[in-house]
Amino acid sequence: MEAFILDGEVGSFEAGLGLGKDYGSYWYGEGRILEIPTIGTVKLPRELVKPVFYPVFPGIFNHCSEECYQCSFLWALKAYQERDLFSALVFFQGGEDSPEAAAMMGFIMLIQSKRKGAIPFLEMSLVEEGGTMGSFLRDLGLVPYITFTFAPGVRMGVTVSPKGIRALLARLYRSMGFNAPAREIMERLAMGGTDPVLLLELVELYFSEGQYNRIVELLHDLENETPVHTALLFYLAMALEALNIPRLAFVAYNKALRRKKGRDPHLLRTIRYRRALLYEKMGMRRRYRQELERLWEEDPHYLDLGERMAGLL
């Protein structure tokens, strides 16, 4: 199966700075969809939408005139917002031992299209495991972020936080073909099960490597909550089928088809087609024929339906 996150260049990066105390570590663009070969279109859940950031006005920096790390960082953020990347880099280099400064230097490298140069800074920002990265920024209500587009056209935003930086590194590693470190990060982020899109990418990676048991371990109790979960259940069904556990594969296929609202018709048709093939494999000829007839009525040109229907005559 072809991967839906392909190796190669990610899209251009854009800098941003906003105001707000409650924001996500990372998010996906509103109205975006995933186009997954052999699966179809998967819509992103509504909650994976860019948070609303209020614009930062220049006056917010005027009160800061002391010689301190926080003030230097504020002026660096001002330069970052104004796309004065050279000045921002000079300011951030003064605080290069801090995780926030290292993360921002990584952001600047990415804006300059230096992916390999950005990775050491982003990795450096995660050396301290205290979980305090960006805490003073949150106290100020400042949100420095970076956005980019990755294949297949999904826009993603990342803020200065451990979770956001890890998600960004996973995308970068995967785009450069470094699957092992990408997998390690995705496994860590996916443990909480809070990001179905990241989980989908991890499962797709497992499937392409034939690690079907890992998919079953990860998804065995998954519910069909969003269109992304429908795609995950499809992978679970195919993994169970590959492990020669057909009865549980039927359960997963049926669960994936339980909800149709908001799901792409092509995705649902693909799941039904794969389930029909499993009917045939298990000798359930009547169910196999019934499913093919329904699919034929909807789209007689779908895949090899014509040949299969002719073989039933």
N, C-alpha and C positions, 0 to 999 in steps of 0.2 A: 504494500500500500504506500502510495506517495505521501510524504509529510505535508501538512498544510502550512507549517512554519518552515519555509525553505531556507537553505543556506544562502548567504549573499548579503548585499548591502541593505541596511535599514534606511528609512527615509531621513530627510533632513531634520535637524533638531532646532527647537525654538526656545528661547529663554522667557521667563516670566516671573513676576513678583506680585503678590496680592496680600490683602488683609483678611484675617479670619483666624479664629481659634480652633474651630472644629472642621477638620478636613481629612480626607483619606490619604494614606501613604502613596497610593497610586490609583488610577482610574482609567477607564476606557471611554472613547469618544461616543457621544450620544448618537443613536441611530445607526451605529456601525454593525456590520455583520461579518461572520466568518464564512469564507467559501472553502469548504473542505472537500478535496477530491474523493470520490466514491461515497461520500456521505451527503453532501449538499450544503445548503445555506443554513447557518445557525445564527439566530438573532441574539444579541447581547442582552442580559437582564437589565431591567430599568435602573436597578440600584448602581450599576457600573457606569455611572455618568459623571462627567466632570463636575466637581463641587463649585458653587458660586463663590468667586473671590471678588471682593471689592477692590477697586484700583488703589494703588499707593500714590499719594500725592507728594510732591517734592518737599513740602513743608514738614513732613514727619521726621526728616533728617536734621532739620535746622537746630533742634535743641541739643544735639549731641556734639560737644566740642572738646570733651575731655580726652586725654590720652589713655585709652583703655582698650582692651580687646573687643568688648562689645561695640564700642563706637567705631573702631576700625572696621569691624565686620559690617556695621550699618552702612558706612560709606562704600564698602566693597559691593554691597547689595545695590546701592544707588547706581554705581557704575554698571553693574550687571543688568539692571533694569533698562539703563540707557544704551545698552549694547557697546559700552566702552570697555571691551573685554581686556584690553591691555592694562588699564588702570585697575580693573577688578582683580586681575591675576596678581598684580603687584601687592594689592591689599591682602588678598587671601594667602599669599606666600608668607606674609608676616605671621600668620597664625596657622601654619601648615601642620603643626602638631595636634591641632584640634580636629575631631572627626567632621565637624561642620565645614571647616575650611577645606579639608581634603575632598569632601563630597562636592563642594562648589567648584573646586579646581577640575574635578572630573567632569562636571557639567560643562565648564568652559571648553575643555578639550573636545567634547562631543559637538558643541556648537561650531567648533573649528574643523569638524569632520576628522578628528583624530581619535578614532575608536581605540586603537591599541594603546595610545598614550593616555586615554582616560581610565582604562581598567586598573592600573596600579593605584591611582588616587582613590577610585571608588572602593577598591579592596582595602586600602589603608584606612578609610573612614569606618570600616567595620571591625577594626582590630580591638577596640574597646567594646566589651560586651555589657556594659552597664545599662544600656538602653536609654541613655540621656541625650543622645544626639538630637540637636534641634530644640532642646527643652527651653532655652532662653529665647529662641525665636518664637516658640509658641506662647511664652509669657508676653512677648511684645505684640503678638498677633500677626507676625509677618510670615508669609508663606512663599519662600523661593521654590520654584519648580522648573521642570524642563519637560517639553512635550516632543513626541516624535511619532512617526508612522511606521509600523512594521507590517510585513507581508502577513495576510493578504489585504492590506489597506485599513487596518485597525489603528486608530489613533490612541496613544497612551500618554498619560501624564504621570510624573514622579516627583515627590517632594523630598526634602532632606529629612529622612527618617531611616532607621535600620531596615524596616520592611520594604520601603520604597526603593532603597539602593539595591537590596538583594534582588528585587523583581527586575530592576533595570539591568543588573549584571546577568541575570538568567537570559533576558532577551538578547543582550549583546553576545554572550557566549554562544547561544543557539544560532544567531545570525552568522557567526563566524565559523560554525561547524564544530565548536568545542562542546560536544554533547555531554561528556562526563561531568564537568563542573556545572553546566546548566542543569543537569538532572539532580545533582546534589542540592543545589539551591531550591529548585522547584519542589523537591521532596520535603525540604524543611518548611517551605511556605505552605505547602498543601496539607500539612499534618492537621492544621486546624479546620480544613475543609471550608474556608470562608471565601475562596476565590474560585468559582467554577471554571472560569476561562483558563486560569493558570493550571488547574487540575486537568482540563481537557488537553492542554499542550503536553503535560507530563504523561498522561495516558496514551496519547498519540505516539510519544517517543517510546514508551514501553512496547506498544503494539508493533511498531516498526522494527524493534529489536527482538520480537518474539517472546517477551517477558509476560506471558499471559497470566501466570500465577500472581504477579505483582498487581496486575489490573484487578483481578478478582479480590485480592486482599484489600485493595484501596476502595473498591466500589460495591462490595457485596451487599451493603445495607443502604445504598443510595436511593433517594426518592426522586420522582419526576416533578421537580418544582418549576424549572425554567426550560426554555429551549436548549440551553447548554446542557442541562441535566439529561435531556432526551438524547443528545449526541453521546453523552457519557454512558448511558444505559445501552446504547447501540454497541459501543466498544466492549462493554461488559458481556453482552450477548455473544459477540463474535469471539471474545477471548474464551468464554465457556465452551463455545462450539469447537474452538481449536483444541481445547483440553479434553474433548470428547465427553462432555457432560451435557447432552442435548436437552434433558428435561429442565435443567436450570437455565439453559440458554433460551428455551421457550418462555420461561417466566420473565427473563430480562427483556426479550423482544416484546412481550405483551405489556410489560410495565412501560416500556418506551413509547408504546402506541396508545397508552391510556389517556393521554392529554393531547389534543390537537390544536387548541387555540394558541395562536402566536407561533406555531411551528410551520416551517416551510413545507409545502406539499411534496416537493421532491425528496426531502429528507424522510418524510413519513412513507412515501412510496418505496424508497430504497430499503427501509427497515422491513416493510411488508414483503418485498421481493426476497430479501435474505431469509426471512422466516419461511417463505414458500419453498425455497431451496432446501431448507432443513426438513420441512415436511416430506419432500421427496426422498431425501437421504434416509429418513427414518421409516420409509415405506408407507407413509400416510397419504396414499394416492388421492383419496377423495378430498381431503383438506388442501392438498397441493393443487388439485384441479380447480377447486372453488376460489382459491386466492388468485390463481392466474387469470381466471375468468373476470374477476373484479378488476384486476390491474389492466386487463385487456380493454375493458369497457372505458376506463379512464384515459388510457394512453396506449393504443395498439402498437406504437413505434418505440416503446420503452425497451431499451437494451435488446435482449434476444427473445422477447415475449412471442414474437411471430413464429419463430422456429419451435419454441416450446409448445405453443398452442397447436401447431401443425402436427407435432409428434403425439398429441393426445387424441387426434382424430382417428 
